[in-house]
Amino acid sequence: MKAAVVGHPIAHSQSPTIHGHWLESTGIAGTYEALDLHPDAFADEIRALVERGFQGVNVTVPHKEAALALADTTDETARRIGASNTLVFTQGKIQARNTDAYGFWENLAPSLTGQTPKRALVLGAGGAARAVLVALQDAGVQDIVLANRTLSRAQALADELAVSARIEPLSWDDAESLMDQQMLPLIINTSSRGMKGENPITCTLAAQTSQTVVNDIVYNPLQTALLQSAEVRGCRTVDGLGMLLHQARPAFQAFFGGRVVVDAGLRHKVERRMGLV
């Protein structure tokens, strides 16, 4: 059995490490590789992989929207998010799926102590925010505040996705004031702020307490300035690496038929591969 991750560029992808670990631990006979596909050749190359007998591919930037458009069928989650990170090949057909929302929630849920928060603040209105918003709605979060540096983008995304929950757009400055003035049960950063080479989020989170969960989906560095501020306030914190690991689980099962878990061994292997430890 054969699968791959496709992107442009692709050298940064941790998918070969993740899937390679699971192939080894399960003893499944399969291969998983990284393929750099230029956007101009994406559709033809994907169809060639179908012809070559691949079980499917994971999809990373800049191909996620093109993958959705290429597919013969699309699952509901990928349709709602508007992008696909997993293409599954069956009997010559291409099915688009999206496992980002699943990976986000699987990473976050253990820190929620079994209770779904009624309210959440989401920072950023890009592609990652779409997956997070869908996951929060599916989990039953009823009141979501969506903040972005460009308010109109937050407004547009709120208008598009506010189906099963109220989504209130907010400017970034107002969101920082909110975090300093009002206790929130859940705060999630989906933006690139705090990523290596980007400006950090320096809000002090003055109103947050041990009842607040702060999740930063950035995983390089693992301990962002936002998470450091959250720990000072006594909040529960969740870094972003687990989302990367958990989103791969449904893809592995679709490609290779094996049920796998995210354990300390896998996490440590990826951390070493990325130079995080």
Buried (B, 14 or more C-beta within 10 A) or exposed (E): BBBBBBBBEBEEBBBBBBBBBBBEBBEBEBBBBBBEBEEEEBBEBBBEBBEEEBBBBBBBBBBBBBBBEBBEEBBEBBEBBBBBBBBBBEEEEBBBBBBBBBBBBBBBBEBBEEEBBEBBBBBBBEBBBBBBBBBBBBBEBBBBBBBBBEBEBBBBBBEEBBEEBEBBBBBBEEBBBBBEEEEBBBBBBBBBBBBEEEEBBEBEBEBBEEEBBBBBBBBBBBBBBBBBBBBEBEBBBBBBBBBBBBBBBBBBEBBBEBEBEBEEEBBEBBBEEBEBE
